[in-house]
Structures are given as C-alpha cells and as structure tokens.
Amino acid sequence: GIQVEQSPPDLILQEGANSTLRCNFSDSVNNLQWFHQNPWGQLINLFYIPSGTKQNGRLSATTVATERYSLLYISSSQTTDSGVYFCAVGYTGANSKLTFGKGITLSVRP
Amino acid sequence: DAGITQSPRHKVTETGTPVTLRCHQTENHRYMYWYRQDPGHGLRLIHYSYGVKDTDKGEVSDGYSVSRSKTEDFLLTLESATSSQTSVYFCAISERTGGSSGNTIYFGEGSWLTVV
C-alpha cells in the first residue's frame, strides 16, 4: 500500500511564528488532503490539494505530485492552531479511499 | 457542518459482547467510511462503502463487519468485542465532484469505545 510520512512529528511554536509541515508519499496519487484535529478530537478538512497551491487565510498548501510531497504552511500561528495535522493520500475513482500519515503534533504557546 | 451524526458517542462494553456503531448523513453522499484512531497509528481505514449494499474492506477489517441498506446510514458492527478494539471510531463521507473540491472527505465527531 501507499506509504505516507509526515515531518516533523512534533513542533512547538511561539505565537506569531511561521511553520512548514511536510508530507512525503510513496506512490503517484491524485487525491491528497490535509486535516487538522483540534484538542477536542474534531477532524477538520483544511485542503483538498492533489497538485498545485491553495491558500485559505493564514494557511496555504502546496503539492508537487511529480516529486511526491506536499507542504502545509502556517503563518502568524495562533494558539487555536494547536492540535494534530494529518496528511492523507489516495486515488479518486470507484474505490476512493485515503491512507493517512501518523500526524504532526503542533503546540502553539502564547 | 457536513451533516454527519455518529451514535453512540461514548460506550463502554464488555469483552465478547456485540456492538454496533451508527453513522447517519443528511447530504446524500455516495461514499462513506469507517476509520479507527489509535495512538501512534494515525487513522486507519476499517471498511468503506461506495453505494447502497456496496462495501469493501480497508486495512484493519478483521473483527468488523459493515452494512449499508440506505444511502444515509452506514453501520459498523463488532461481532464480539475485544480489548484491542478499544479505540476512537470516526465515520467520514465524501462525494466525487468535479472542480477544485474533488473527493473532499468530511468526518463525524467520533465515537469513543472502551472494551473492558
């Protein structure tokens, strides 16, 4: 199956700092999504980004499918950004399903 | 709000008893999934469905069965619960669409299951 590796596994930031989270994957995929799990366990979809770049407020993501990696950028971090960030990859189509990385735990300190 | 409801949200059960978790959606999406989340493993796919009565296994399907008799409901059953099935279970939905949203997946709020 597809292998997904996220780095770094843990990240501690001071409020206001910027960060880059990385996702490497082992196969050519056409479905890649980033999720944020808040401290209460809720999973929120941040981006559907199989290729290219997207931005949503302070967050942006870039996927270079040919090189099998994706980056999630968080600018001017806030304490509410704390939680676990998951990258998930897979394929679209009749049997669409995603394989998740183990996540990056982000702690933003005031 | 993706219109996903999981029930029960919390359950404690004894080893060997059957347990059914329910996922209900109001969006009429075709695809539904059950994942489990455990420390150090991230989220792992148990079973998924791509239509009514169309289901398939994921990577950790042993000990679990599913049923989907209506578009809106996807049931996960533990026939005989074991302590290794203590976990947080997430239901998710998606729909194939064109454009920039593609197969975006939305999760329910999770069901915490403890098998004692």
Interface residues (C-beta under 8 A of the other chain):
Chain A: G1 N31 Q33 F35 G41 Q42 L43 I44 N45 Y48 P50 K54 F86 A88 T92 A94 N95 S96 K97 L98 T99 F100 G101 K102 G103
Chain B: Y31 Y33 Y35 G40 H41 G42 L43 R44 L45 Y48 Y50 D56 G58 E59 V88 F90 S94 R96 S100 S101 G102 N103 T104 I105 Y106 F107 E109 G110
